[in-house]
């Protein structure tokens, strides 16, 4: 069976009797045990010795496995081969969602949409495909492995110089102890055999046949031409240059005070990344929805607290009147609201998804079988890819893994593609940790890696046709998303400086807009509608070199609005009291207004129809409105 270490095992940090956890990387069936991908193996440190410059040894046995259930049961295994961790940039297709033939008749009703396959991509974690792998083989690590030579038939890993260190994701091959060791009659030649354990009248020997292991299919060779996204040539593409401070003076913004609805921004809040505690969305016309965390906590389980109480306030922008107020129970800390089209939003409330229209009227609901892992709509909102989590561990094992790994453990997930009426188009199962799919109106776009820095954007259309959209290089793992009306947003790192850059691409892969993220920028978000799109970035007051930062470190927020057909910038605004939420801005249904949350106010900016205008959002307009009763 194939497995990998879940965290680094360093002889310096271990003691005899310590537990070592591993994860199965490919489905395996053996005598008395069935292990699915992601099942947990439990090992024990049987012995260790540090000899300074003369090296060290570490003896490990594996006696527990999660054989088809949520608990770890007794199942002795022998560690028989080791290999170095896989490269971090091996991003390849991992799973396909096959569409059943029964949906063909339904495809006409959703606009001649022919849904083919949806791929999820992730880093391959498999033992390297090698011929004639034999017990004791080690690949890519300067270590020696002696199978069954330690106490209790443990395998001994040794280093000739320095400490034994097995990095996170070190790959292993294991065999059931009942098959790895055989008992043969003692003979005069038995001294030539390895003797991990001896009994009177018999000797124990390791099976010396070649180790059989499934080999992952090799990706098809693909030539790597030049970077097609390197050059941004006008008029088809614009370079997004920063505004001078002097240019951001002039017009002021109207504003809506949020004090009457009980919203109080948190001025001191420690965090590791921007959150989703506040959101703005439009529900057609002049109806603007403001949602915020009212700081209540929702229990997710016996010992797990991770939810929120969200208050949703629907306002009429023209009259400043409150049209409706509701409270939602959100069971996680993730994003909970998405704009489906100019007049509808999708909300994750409790254990279901809801589509709301004008007046915050619930029009459709979909019950979820478990916690939501991710949700990605297509730009036109006609298809939604969503994943729900199936807990694969018992509560005790889950807590043990979380404590040992200092993060939530990998889980199984059920993935479905549904249409705008929540009819299921396709479904499959896989594991957490894979990249969520990026959907265009034409199909799915994937990032495929060629090397440590070379990538390709590939489109699989709903008619099951494939095309390469673009090729590019990046020093960091690139990120891809889609936005209305039908555009791609790509972030990557330049090879020269390692700084972050962003690109907006047309659905054919042609570059529309390119820019770089300047220093002291925490991140960049994007949102669009049928006419325009907006980019948001948050500037920090200092270089955030720590693992956590405080909300008071956020200095300002800039939002730029562009024309969707050619990427021409129409508006640039800066607010000086930024909030910590990613979704703190929204374009109106027709793109004529931009709403930005700033402190305890919503700033409203008019977006020009053509000529660019720059706005200083720090000023307060004379027509500041009050929310009605």
C-alpha positions in Angstrom: 0.0 0.0 0.0 1.1 3.6 -0.6 1.1 6.1 2.3 2.8 9.3 3.4 3.8 10.9 6.7 1.4 13.6 7.8 4.1 15.6 9.5 7.9 15.7 9.8 9.4 12.8 11.9 12.8 14.1 13.2 14.6 11.8 15.6 15.6 14.8 17.7 12.0 15.6 18.5 10.8 12.0 19.1 10.8 9.6 22.1 10.4 5.9 22.4 6.6 5.1 22.3 5.7 8.3 20.4 2.9 8.0 17.8 3.5 8.7 14.2 0.5 9.3 11.9 0.4 8.6 8.2 -2.2 8.8 5.4 -3.0 6.3 2.7 -2.6 7.9 -0.8 -4.3 5.3 -3.0 -7.2 2.8 -2.4 -5.9 -0.6 -1.2 -7.6 -3.9 -0.4 -5.8 -6.7 1.5 -6.4 -9.6 3.8 -8.9 -8.4 6.5 -8.7 -4.7 5.6 -9.9 -2.2 3.0 -8.2 1.2 3.1 -9.6 4.1 1.1 -7.5 7.1 0.0 -7.0 9.3 3.0 -7.4 6.5 5.6 -5.1 7.0 8.7 -2.3 4.7 9.7 -0.8 4.8 13.2 2.8 4.1 13.9 5.0 3.8 17.0 8.6 4.7 17.7 10.1 1.5 19.0 13.6 2.6 19.4 15.9 5.5 18.5 19.6 6.4 18.9 21.5 9.6 18.2 25.3 9.2 17.7 26.2 12.8 16.9 28.4 13.0 13.8 28.3 9.3 13.5 24.6 9.3 12.6 21.4 8.1 14.1 18.7 5.4 13.9 14.9 5.4 14.2 12.9 2.2 14.4 9.2 2.6 13.4 6.4 0.0 13.5 2.9 0.5 12.1 0.2 -1.5 13.9 -3.0 0.5 13.4 -5.1 1.3 10.4 -8.5 2.8 9.6 -9.9 -0.2 7.9 -13.1 0.9 6.3 -14.5 2.6 9.5 -14.0 5.8 11.4 -11.8 4.3 14.1 -8.3 3.0 14.0 -8.1 -0.8 14.5 -5.3 -3.2 15.0 -3.6 -4.1 11.7 0.2 -4.8 11.7 2.1 -3.5 8.7 5.7 -3.5 7.7 7.4 -0.4 6.3 9.3 -1.7 3.2 10.3 1.3 1.1 10.7 5.1 1.3 10.8 7.9 -1.2 11.2 11.7 -0.9 8.1 13.9 -0.9 6.5 14.8 -4.3 7.3 18.1 -5.9 5.0 20.9 -4.8 4.3 22.0 -8.4 3.0 18.7 -9.7 -0.6 20.1 -10.3 -2.5 17.7 -12.5 -6.1 16.5 -13.1 -7.2 14.3 -10.2 -10.8 13.5 -10.6 -13.6 13.7 -13.2 -17.3 14.2 -12.8 -19.1 12.1 -15.5 -22.4 13.5 -16.6 -25.2 10.8 -16.8 -27.1 10.5 -20.1 -30.3 11.2 -18.3 -29.6 15.0 -18.2 -29.5 15.4 -22.0 -33.1 16.4 -22.3 -32.7 18.9 -19.5 -29.7 20.6 -21.2 -31.9 22.3 -23.8 -33.9 24.0 -21.0 -30.9 25.6 -19.5 -29.7 27.2 -22.8 -28.3 24.4 -25.0 -25.7 23.7 -22.3 -23.8 20.5 -22.9 -22.0 19.6 -19.7 -19.1 17.2 -20.3 -16.5 16.6 -17.6 -15.5 18.7 -14.6 -11.9 18.1 -13.4 -10.5 18.9 -10.0 -6.7 19.4 -9.7 -4.3 18.8 -6.9 -0.8 17.8 -6.1 -0.1 14.1 -6.9 1.0 12.3 -3.7 2.1 8.8 -4.9 5.1 6.7 -4.4 7.3 7.2 -7.6 6.8 4.7 -10.3 9.9 2.5 -10.2 10.7 -0.8 -11.7 11.8 -3.7 -9.5 11.2 -2.0 -6.2 12.6 -4.2 -3.5 12.4 -4.3 0.3 14.7 -1.7 1.8 14.8 0.6 -1.2 15.0 4.4 -0.6 14.5 7.0 -3.3 15.6 10.6 -3.0 16.6 10.5 0.6 20.1 9.9 2.0 18.9 7.3 4.4 19.1 3.5 4.8 16.1 1.3 5.5 16.4 -2.1 7.1 13.0 -3.9 7.1 12.1 -5.8 10.2 15.5 -5.3 12.0 14.2 -3.4 14.9 12.2 -4.3 18.0 8.8 -5.9 17.3 9.7 -6.3 13.7 9.9 -2.6 13.2 11.8 -1.1 10.3 15.0 0.8 11.1 15.8 4.1 9.3 19.4 5.2 9.7 21.6 8.1 8.7 25.3 7.7 8.4 25.8 11.4 9.4 23.5 13.6 11.4 19.9 13.1 12.5 17.3 11.0 10.8 14.6 13.3 9.4 11.6 12.2 7.4 9.9 15.3 5.9 6.2 15.9 5.8 4.7 13.9 2.8 7.6 11.4 2.8 6.2 8.6 0.7 6.1 5.0 1.9 5.3 1.5 0.7 4.0 -0.9 3.3 2.9 -4.5 3.4 0.7 -6.5 5.9 3.1 -8.1 8.4 1.5 -11.4 7.6 2.7 -11.2 4.0 5.9 -9.3 4.6 7.3 -11.9 7.0 7.2 -15.7 6.6 8.3 -18.4 9.0 10.6 -21.0 7.5 12.3 -24.0 9.1 15.7 -23.3 10.6 18.6 -24.6 8.5 22.4 -24.4 8.6 22.1 -21.5 6.1 19.5 -19.6 8.1 22.2 -17.3 9.5 22.4 -15.8 6.0 18.8 -14.6 6.2 17.6 -11.5 8.0 16.4 -12.4 11.5 14.0 -9.6 12.7 12.6 -12.1 15.2 13.6 -15.7 16.1 11.8 -18.5 17.7 13.1 -22.0 18.7 13.3 -24.2 15.6 12.3 -21.5 13.1 13.6 -18.3 11.5 11.7 -15.3 10.1 12.6 -13.9 6.7 11.3 -11.0 4.7 9.7 -11.9 1.4 12.2 -10.9 -1.3 9.9 -10.7 -4.3 9.5 -7.5 -6.1 7.0 -5.1 -4.4 3.9 -4.5 -6.6 2.5 -1.1 -6.6 0.0 0.8 -8.8 1.7 3.3 -11.0 -0.2 6.6 -11.8 -0.7 7.2 -15.5 2.1 9.4 -16.9 0.8 12.7 -18.3 0.9 13.1 -22.0 4.0 15.1 -23.2 3.2 18.7 -24.0 5.6 21.2 -25.5 6.2 24.4 -23.6 6.2 27.4 -25.9 6.7 31.0 -24.9 4.7 32.8 -22.2 1.6 34.0 -24.0 0.6 36.3 -21.1 3.9 38.2 -20.9 3.0 41.0 -23.4 0.1 43.4 -22.8 -0.3 45.3 -26.1 -2.9 48.1 -26.3 -5.6 48.6 -27.4 -6.6 45.0 -26.7 -4.9 45.0 -23.3 -4.3 47.7 -20.7 -1.5 47.9 -18.1 -3.2 48.8 -14.8 -1.0 51.6 -13.4 -1.4 53.0 -9.8 -3.0 56.3 -9.4 -1.1 59.3 -8.0 -2.4 60.5 -4.7 -3.1 63.9 -6.2 -5.5 62.3 -8.8 -7.7 60.8 -6.1 -9.0 64.1 -5.0 -12.2 65.7 -6.1 -15.7 64.2 -6.0 -17.2 63.1 -2.7 -19.4 60.1 -2.1 -22.9 59.8 -0.6 -23.0 57.6 2.4 -25.4 55.6 4.6 -24.9 55.4 8.3 -25.1 51.9 9.8 -25.5 52.9 13.4 -29.3 52.4 13.5 -29.0 48.7 12.5 -26.7 47.9 15.4 -23.5 47.5 13.4 -20.3 48.4 15.3 -17.0 47.7 13.4 -14.4 45.9 15.4 -11.3 48.1 15.7 -9.1 45.5 17.3 -9.2 42.0 15.7 -6.3 39.6 15.3 -6.4 37.4 12.2 -4.3 35.4 9.8 -6.1 36.5 6.6 -9.1 38.6 5.5 -12.4 37.1 6.6 -16.0 37.0 5.4 -17.8 38.7 8.3 -19.4 41.5 6.3 -20.8 41.6 2.8 -22.6 43.9 0.3 -24.8 42.7 -2.5 -27.4 44.2 -4.8 -30.9 42.7 -5.4 -31.8 44.6 -8.5 -32.7 48.3 -8.9 -32.0 50.3 -5.7 -32.1 47.4 -3.3 -28.8 47.0 -1.4 -28.2 44.2 1.1 -25.7 44.6 3.9 -24.9 41.6 6.1 -22.6 41.5 9.1 -21.5 39.1 11.9 -23.5 40.0 15.0 -20.8 38.1 17.0 -23.0 35.2 18.1 -21.4 31.8 18.1 -23.1 28.6 16.8 -22.1 25.2 18.0 -21.1 22.8 15.3 -20.6 19.7 17.5 -20.0 18.5 21.0 -16.7 20.3 21.3 -16.5 22.5 18.2 -17.6 26.1 17.9 -17.1 27.8 14.6 -20.3 29.4 13.4 -21.8 32.9 13.3 -25.0 34.8 13.7 -25.3 37.0 10.5 -27.8 39.9 10.4 -29.0 40.8 6.9 -30.4 44.3 6.3 -32.1 45.1 3.0 -32.2 48.8 2.2 -33.6 51.0 -0.5 -30.7 53.2 -1.6 -32.9 56.1 -2.9 -35.0 56.5 0.2 -32.5 55.1 2.8 -35.4 53.0 4.2 -34.9 49.6 5.7 -37.1 47.1 3.8 -36.3 44.0 5.8 -34.1 42.6 8.5 -33.4 38.9 9.0 -30.9 36.9 11.1 -29.1 33.9 9.6 -27.3 31.0 11.3 -24.0 30.4 9.6 -22.3 27.2 10.8 -18.8 28.0 9.6 -16.3 30.8 9.1 -16.3 30.7 5.3 -17.9 32.9 2.6 -21.7 32.6 2.8 -23.0 34.9 0.0 -22.6 34.9 -3.8 -24.1 37.2 -6.5 -25.7 34.9 -9.0 -27.1 37.5 -11.4 -28.0 41.2 -11.1 -31.2 40.4 -9.2 -30.4 37.3 -7.2 -28.0 36.1 -4.6 -27.1 32.7 -3.2 -26.7 32.3 0.5 -25.4 29.4 2.6 -27.6 29.4 5.7 -27.6 26.6 8.3 -27.6 23.3 6.4 -29.0 24.6 3.1 -28.4 26.9 0.2 -31.0 29.6 -0.6 -31.6 31.8 -3.6 -33.0 35.2 -2.7 -34.6 37.7 -5.1 -36.0 41.2 -4.8 -37.3 42.0 -1.4 -35.1 39.3 0.1 -37.7 36.7 -0.8 -36.5 33.1 -0.7 -37.2 31.5 -4.1 -35.4 28.2 -4.0 -33.6 26.1 -1.4 -31.3 23.1 -1.5 -30.7 20.9 1.6 -27.0 20.0 2.1 -25.9 16.6 3.4 -22.9 18.1 5.3 -20.8 21.1 5.9 -20.0 23.1 2.8 -16.4 22.7 1.6 -16.5 25.0 -1.4 -19.0 26.6 -3.9 -18.1 28.0 -7.3 -20.8 29.4 -9.7 -20.3 30.1 -13.3 -20.2 33.8 -14.3 -23.8 33.7 -15.6 -25.0 31.8 -12.6 -26.5 28.9 -14.6 -24.2 26.3 -13.1 -22.9 25.9 -9.6 -20.1 23.5 -8.5 -20.4 22.7 -4.7 -18.8 20.2 -2.3 -20.0 19.0 1.0 -17.8 17.3 3.7 -18.4 13.7 4.9 -16.6 13.2 8.2 -14.3 10.2 7.8 -13.1 10.1 11.4 -14.6 9.5 14.8 -14.8 12.6 17.0 -11.9 11.3 19.1 -9.7 10.6 16.0 -10.6 13.9 14.5 -9.5 15.7 17.6 -6.3 13.7 17.8 -5.4 14.5 14.2 -6.3 18.2 14.6 -4.1 18.5 17.7 -1.2 16.6 16.2 -1.3 18.4 12.9 -2.3 21.8 14.2 -5.0 22.1 11.5 -8.2 20.4 10.4 -7.5 16.9 8.9 -8.3 15.8 5.4 -11.9 14.7 4.9 -14.0 13.1 2.2 -16.1 15.4 0.1 -19.2 14.9 -2.2 -19.1 17.1 -5.2 -22.1 18.1 -7.3 -22.8 20.3 -10.3 -26.3 21.8 -10.2 -28.1 24.2 -12.4 -29.8 27.4 -11.3 -32.9 25.4 -10.2 -30.7 23.1 -8.1 -31.2 20.1 -10.4 -28.2 17.9 -10.2 -26.2 17.7 -13.4 -23.3 15.6 -12.2 -21.8 14.3 -9.0 -18.7 12.4 -7.7 -16.6 11.9 -4.5 -13.0 12.9 -3.7 -11.0 14.4 -0.8 -10.5 17.9 0.6 -7.3 19.8 -0.4 -8.0 19.8 -4.1 -8.4 23.1 -6.0 -12.1 24.0 -6.5 -13.1 24.1 -10.2 -13.1 27.4 -12.2 -16.2 27.6 -14.4 -16.7 29.8 -17.4 -20.0 30.0 -19.3 -18.3 27.9 -22.0 -16.8 25.2 -19.7 -14.2 24.6 -17.1 -10.7 26.1 -17.1 -7.9 24.2 -15.4 -4.3 25.2 -14.4 -1.9 22.5 -15.5 1.8 22.5 -14.5 4.7 21.8 -16.9 7.6 22.3 -14.6 8.4 24.1 -11.3 7.5 27.5 -12.9 5.6 26.7 -16.2 1.8 26.5 -16.3 -0.9 26.2 -18.9 -4.6 27.3 -18.8 -6.7 24.6 -20.4 -10.4 24.9 -21.3 -12.7 21.9 -21.4 -16.0 23.0 -23.0 -19.4 21.7 -22.1 -19.4 20.1 -25.6 -16.4 18.0 -24.4 -13.8 19.8 -26.5 -10.4 20.9 -25.2 -8.3 23.9 -26.0 -5.2 25.7 -24.6 -6.1 29.2 -23.6 -2.7 30.5 -22.4 0.7 29.7 -21.1 2.6 31.5 -18.4 5.3 31.2 -15.7 5.0 31.8 -12.0 7.3 31.6 -9.0 4.4 30.8 -6.7 1.3 28.6 -7.0 -1.1 30.5 -9.3 -4.7 31.1 -8.4 -7.6 31.3 -10.8 -11.2 32.4 -10.6 -14.0 33.5 -12.9 -16.3 36.6 -12.8 -19.2 38.0 -14.6 -19.9 38.6 -17.4 -17.5 35.8 -18.6 -13.9 36.6 -17.6 -11.0 34.9 -15.8 -8.9 36.4 -13.0 -5.4 35.0 -12.6 -2.9 35.8 -9.8 0.8 34.7 -10.0 4.3 35.7 -9.1 6.8 37.3 -11.5 10.0 35.3 -12.1 12.2 38.4 -11.8 11.2 39.8 -8.4 8.8 37.3 -7.0 6.2 40.0 -6.6 2.5 39.3 -7.1 0.8 40.2 -10.4 -2.8 39.9 -11.6 -4.3 39.4 -15.0 -7.9 39.6 -16.4 -8.4 37.3 -19.4 -11.2 37.0 -21.9 -12.8 33.6 -22.3 -10.6 32.9 -25.3 -7.5 33.4 -23.1 -6.6 36.8 -24.6 -5.1 39.2 -22.1 -7.3 42.2 -21.3 -5.7 43.8 -18.2 -2.5 43.3 -16.4 -1.1 44.8 -13.2 1.2 44.3 -10.2 0.4 44.3 -6.5 2.4 47.1 -4.9 4.2 46.6 -1.5 2.1 46.7 1.6 -0.9 45.2 -0.1 -2.6 42.5 1.8 -4.5 40.9 -1.1 -6.7 41.5 -4.1 -10.3 40.6 -4.8 -12.5 40.8 -7.9 -16.2 40.9 -8.6 -18.2 41.7 -11.7 -21.6 42.0 -13.4 -22.9 42.1 -16.9 -21.3 45.5 -17.7 -18.3 46.2 -15.4 -16.0 44.6 -12.9 -14.2 45.9 -9.9 -10.8 45.1 -8.2 -10.3 45.6 -4.6 -7.0 45.8 -2.7 -6.2 46.6 1.0 -3.1 48.6 2.0 -1.5 47.9 5.3 0.3 50.4 7.5 3.4 48.1 7.9 5.0 45.1 6.4 3.0 42.1 7.8 5.8 39.6 8.3 4.1 37.8 11.2 1.7 34.9 11.1 -1.1 37.1 12.4 -2.0 40.8 12.0 -4.4 43.1 13.7 -7.3 44.9 12.0 -5.7 48.2 13.1 -2.9 47.4 10.7 -5.2 48.0 7.7 -4.6 51.6 6.5 -6.9 52.0 3.4 -8.8 50.2 0.8 -8.8 51.0 -3.0 -11.5 49.8 -5.4 -11.2 50.3 -9.1 -14.0 49.8 -11.6 -13.4 48.8 -15.2 -15.5 48.4 -18.4 -16.0 44.6 -19.0 -15.7 44.7 -22.8 -12.2 46.2 -22.9 -10.8 46.7 -19.4 -10.8 50.4 -19.5 -10.8 51.9 -16.0 -13.8 54.1 -15.2 -13.4 54.9 -11.5 -10.9 54.6 -8.7 -11.8 55.2 -5.0 -10.0 55.0 -1.7 -11.6 54.7 1.7 -9.6 55.2 4.8 -11.5 53.0 7.3 -11.3 49.6 5.6 -13.0 46.5 7.2 -11.5 43.0 7.3 -13.9 41.4 4.9 -13.2 40.3 1.4 -16.7 41.0 0.2 -17.0 44.6 1.5 -17.9 46.1 -1.9 -20.4 45.6 -4.7 -21.4 46.9 -8.1 -25.1 47.8 -8.7 -27.1 45.7 -11.1 -26.5 48.0 -14.1 -23.0 49.0 -12.9 -23.9 52.6 -12.4 -23.1 52.6 -8.6 -20.3 51.2 -6.4 -21.0 50.5 -2.8 -18.0 50.2 -0.4 -18.1 49.5 3.3 -16.0 52.0 5.3 -16.0 52.0 9.1 -19.7 52.3 10.2 -20.9 53.7 6.8 -21.6 52.5 3.3 -20.0 54.8 0.7 -21.9 55.1 -2.6 -20.1 56.2 -5.7 -21.5 57.0 -9.1 -19.6 55.1 -11.8 -19.1 57.2 -15.0 -20.4 55.8 -18.3 -17.1 56.4 -20.2 -14.5 58.9 -19.1 -12.5 57.9 -16.0 -13.0 59.8 -12.7 -11.1 59.5 -9.5 -12.7 59.9 -6.1 -11.4 60.5 -2.6 -13.8 58.4 -0.5 -12.5 59.7 2.7 -14.6 62.9 2.5 -18.2 62.8 3.7 -20.9 64.0 1.3 -23.4 66.7 2.3 -26.2 64.4 1.3 -25.3 61.7 3.8 -28.5 59.7 4.4 -30.0 58.2 7.5 -31.6 54.8 7.5 -35.3 54.9 8.0 -37.1 53.3 10.9 
